[in-house]
């Protein structure tokens, strides 16, 4: 159901000027309830999926997600809006502010380098999660290196099925962060 201008949906987001598709997608994003790096990462990876659809300009999109943010992150994005920053600039500043080097290193290790595929987990979901986390955290590896890492971390029952793929060159070094 489309909310008319000024009407609020259950998430407190006004429907005025936004497409029904965008409104529905944003309503499906659970609010960010903490400022723990893992929670912020998960939330903004999902938000980035919606932003990439290009259904609103950057300023309108940021304003649309404001009701989903806790106080500290809300204030952060308020400053971004005041300065007229683009989504890309706000996202880069968010990474700098909430993911200092040691936090990013830890998350990269947990979510990319040592994130092993679990039996029964859909491959597409696993690949998407690893690649989205790597992109958001600005993981310094080539796409080929990341693909090789994902393949190495596949569950053994799946790895047997991809045995036709070339093994990674053992002489290569990959960034661990």
N, C-alpha and C positions, 0 to 999 in steps of 0.2 A: 504494500500500500504506500502511495506517495504522500508525503507530508507537504502541505502547502506552505507558502512563505509564512514564516513566523511560528508555525506549528512545531512542536517538539516531538521527537520520537523517544523511545525509552532510554536512550543513552544521553539525552539532553542536547542533541545536535539539531540545530535548526535546518529545515529542508529548503529554505529559500535560495534559489539560484543554482542549486546542485542537481545533477541528473539523478533520476531514481536509481539507476544502476550504482552510481557512486555512493549514494546514501545507503543502499542495501549492503554494499561491500564494507563500508565503514561501520555500520551497525553490527556486523559479524565479528569485528575486532574486539576482543575483550579489553576492558580498560587496564592500563598499567597501574598496578596497585602498590608497587614498591620501586625503590631506586637501586635495587641490587643489579649489578652489571648483567647477570644472566637473564633477568627479567626484562631489562631494557633492551638487550640484544634480541630476544625472542619477539618482543613487541614491535621493534622497529624493522626487523626483517619482514614481518607480516605487513606493516604499514608501507614499506618500500614496494612490496608486491603490488599493492593497490595504486601507489603513486605512479609506478611505471606504466600503468594503463593510460595515463595522460588525460584523465577525465576532468581535471581542473587545473588551473594555473597554480604555481607554487604557493603564492600567498593564500589563496582560497583553500588549498589543500591543508596547509598548516593550520589555518583557522578552524577547519573542520575537525582536526584531530585534537585540538586543545582540550575539549571536555573529557577526553580519555586519559589525560595526563595527571600525575600527582604534582603537588605544589612546586617542588624544586625543578622538575622538568618543564612544568608549565611556565614558570618564570623564565627559564632558559629560552624557551621558544618565543615567549613574549618579547624578549630582547631581540631575538632574530627577526621577528616581525617589525619591530621598531626601526631596526637598521636596514630594512628592506632586503635582507639576504634571501638568496634563492634556496630551494630545498637542498641542493647539493652542498651549498656553503653551510647551512644549518646542520646537515648530517655530518659533515666533516668536523665542525666545531663540537658537535655532540660526542663524536668519537674521541676527540682530544680531551674534552672535559670529563666524560664519564668512564673512559677506558684508557687510563694512563698505561704507559708501556708495560709495566709488570702485570697489569690486569689483562691486557690484550695477549701477552705471552701465555698466560695461564689459560685463557679461553681458547686460544689457537691450539694449544696442546690438547685440551679436553675435547674440543668440538671439531677439530680437523685432524690433527696428527694422530691422536690416539682414540679417535671416535670410530669404533668398530661396528660394522653392520651386524644387526641382530637377526637371527633366524626368524623368518616369517615377516620381517619388516619389508614393506614394498620398496623395491630398488629406486623407483622414481622419487619417493619421499626422502630416502636416505641421500641420494645424489643432490637433490634440491637443497636440503638442509645444509649439507656440507658446503656447497658452492655459495649459498646465500650468506652463511656465516663468514666464509672466507672473504667474500666481497665486502660485507659490512665492516669487518675488522681490518680490512686492507692488508690481507695476508700477502706477503711478498713471495709469491711463487707464480711460475707461468701456468697457463691453463693445462699444458701437457703434464707438468709436475703434479698439479692438483688431481688430474684424472688418474695418474699413476698411483697417487696416495690413496684415492678412493678405491681403486681396484685392489690394492694391497690390503685394504681394511675390510674387504667383503667377507662375509661369513664363508667358511670353508666349503659348505655345500653349494654355494653360488660360485665360488672361485673355480671349482672344478668345471663349471659350465663355460667360463670365459677363458679357458686354457689356450684358446687360439690367439689371444692378445699377447703381444710381445712383452716379455718380462722387462721391468725397468732396468736400465743400465746401472749396475751396482757401483760404478765409479762416480756417478752423479751425487752431488750433495744437495739436499733440500733444506730450505730454511725451516728451522724448527719453530720459528715464531712468525 
